[in-house]
Amino acid sequence: MTRPSPFKYFKTSPEIRKRRIGAMQSSKRRWRLDEMFVKINGERHYLWRAIDHEGEVLESFVTKKRDKNAALKFLKKAMRKHGRVEVVVTDRLRSYGAALSEVGAARRQQAGRWLNNRAENSHLPFRRRERAMLRFRRMRSLQKFASVHASVSNHFNQERSLSSRNIFKTNRTAALSEWRGLCAE
């Protein structure tokens, strides 16, 4: 007996992404790139993520290696979808510098000790959800989950500290009604 896919309910992820990309022209200012370790069946894999200056996940990408080729592939994918970026904040991983120099954006890189905290903190909700799912068993399911999780959390993520309670509640209600409209289609 086969189990139904848990992703059958998330067919609206491409529609959400299409609607949001048009409004995200400000995401070309500053990206934060980071990778995190994820175990799949006891093997270490890497989830590469690009986060914009507001904390929204722009791109997710899963690889088996953490080298220049993987970083280059991730950067090309993110730049193809979101365009060129003004500033790229990374940790001190050398593969970022090599990939950025090959793309022609080496001067745009900033690397420092605490500069990449927004990207590091964005891993926390993903880790909580990963624990609740009791890990991943296939690389493809991790990639699919990461992209769906990013688009859904971006849709409902409201920076509460930046607005008053009334504005926050209005934005939250609008996001929920838009979500219900997408799911009804």
Buried (B, 14 or more C-beta within 10 A) or exposed (E): EEEEEEEEEBEBBEBBBEBBBEEBEEBBEBBBBBBBEBEBEEEEBBBBBBBBBBBBBBBBBBBEEBBBEBBBBBBEBBBEEBEEBEBBBBBEBEBBBBBBBBBEBBEBBEBEEEEBEBBBEBBEEBEEEBEEBEEBEEBEBBBBBBBBBBBBBBBEBBEEEEEEEEEBEEBEEEBEEEBEEBEEE
